[in-house]
Amino acid sequence: VQLVESGGGLVQPGESLRLSCVVSGYILRVYEMAWFRHTPGNQRELVASVPQGGTANLIDSVNDRFTAVRDYAQNALHLQMTNLGPKDTAVYYCYLRGTEGRGNMIVWGQGIQVTVSS
């Protein structure tokens, strides 16, 4: 199982981006998908999580600007980011927790750069 991320890039403050994470390969059951972000010198930070069949949870600093949507038809997780600011600059990682039938399985995407700069 792999997570294929897309949609990052360089934008100016106030602009928007949409990150997508598509699950590639077979997995028996997905429990949760999420987006994390990481900046140098800091720990990886959870941005948004969506439990299977549940509603999205976002951190306070983004919950009025970002929307996380689970697309079950495409087996994907999208992160719509609006009104981006320099503090949103980071490498964003997609995360999946599930199972192939024997114990929990954790999968990370390769990371995608988001840069907000004028």
C-alpha positions in Angstrom: 0.0 0.0 0.0 1.3 3.4 -0.9 0.0 7.0 -0.5 0.3 9.2 -3.5 0.3 12.9 -2.7 -0.2 15.8 -5.1 -1.1 19.4 -5.2 1.7 21.2 -3.3 3.6 24.2 -4.6 4.5 27.8 -4.1 1.7 30.3 -3.5 1.4 33.9 -2.3 -0.1 34.8 1.1 -3.9 34.7 0.9 -4.0 32.1 -1.9 -5.3 28.6 -1.8 -4.1 25.1 -2.5 -5.7 21.6 -2.6 -3.6 18.6 -1.5 -4.7 15.2 -2.5 -3.7 11.8 -1.1 -4.8 8.7 -3.0 -4.4 5.2 -1.6 -2.6 2.9 -4.1 -2.8 -0.8 -3.6 -5.0 -3.1 -1.5 -5.8 -2.6 2.1 -8.4 -4.6 4.0 -9.7 -1.8 6.1 -8.9 1.8 6.7 -9.4 3.1 10.2 -8.3 6.7 9.7 -6.5 9.1 7.3 -4.8 12.3 8.2 -2.6 15.1 7.1 0.5 16.1 9.1 3.0 18.8 8.4 6.6 19.3 9.4 8.9 22.3 9.5 12.7 22.2 10.3 13.3 22.3 14.0 9.8 21.3 14.9 8.0 18.1 15.5 5.6 16.7 12.9 2.2 18.3 13.6 -1.2 16.8 13.0 -3.2 19.1 10.8 -6.4 17.2 10.1 -7.7 13.7 10.7 -10.7 11.8 9.4 -11.8 8.6 11.0 -13.4 6.1 8.5 -17.0 7.1 8.2 -16.6 10.0 10.6 -16.2 13.7 10.5 -13.0 15.7 10.0 -11.0 17.1 13.0 -8.7 20.0 12.4 -6.3 21.9 14.6 -7.4 25.3 15.9 -4.9 27.2 13.8 -6.4 26.0 10.5 -10.0 25.0 11.2 -11.4 28.2 9.8 -9.3 28.0 6.7 -8.8 24.3 5.8 -11.2 21.6 5.0 -10.5 17.9 5.0 -12.6 15.7 2.8 -12.6 11.9 2.6 -13.4 10.7 -0.8 -14.5 7.1 -0.4 -15.1 6.5 -4.1 -11.5 7.3 -5.0 -10.1 6.1 -1.6 -8.5 9.5 -1.1 -8.2 12.3 1.4 -8.2 15.9 0.2 -7.1 19.0 2.1 -8.5 22.2 0.8 -6.4 25.1 2.2 -7.5 28.7 1.8 -6.1 32.0 3.0 -2.7 30.5 3.3 0.0 32.3 5.2 3.8 31.9 5.7 3.2 29.9 8.9 1.6 27.2 6.7 4.8 26.6 4.9 5.9 23.0 5.6 6.2 19.6 4.1 2.8 18.0 4.3 2.5 14.2 4.9 -0.5 12.0 4.3 -1.1 9.3 6.9 -3.1 6.2 7.0 -3.9 3.7 9.8 -5.6 0.5 8.8 -5.2 -3.2 8.7 -4.5 -6.0 6.2 -6.1 -8.4 8.7 -3.3 -9.0 11.2 -2.6 -6.0 13.4 -2.5 -2.3 12.7 -0.8 -0.9 9.7 0.6 2.6 9.5 1.5 4.1 6.1 3.0 7.5 5.3 3.2 9.4 2.1 6.5 10.7 0.8 5.7 14.3 1.7 4.8 17.3 -0.4 6.2 20.8 -0.1 3.9 23.8 0.4 5.5 27.2 0.4 3.7 30.4 1.1 5.8 33.4 0.2 5.4 36.8 -1.5 
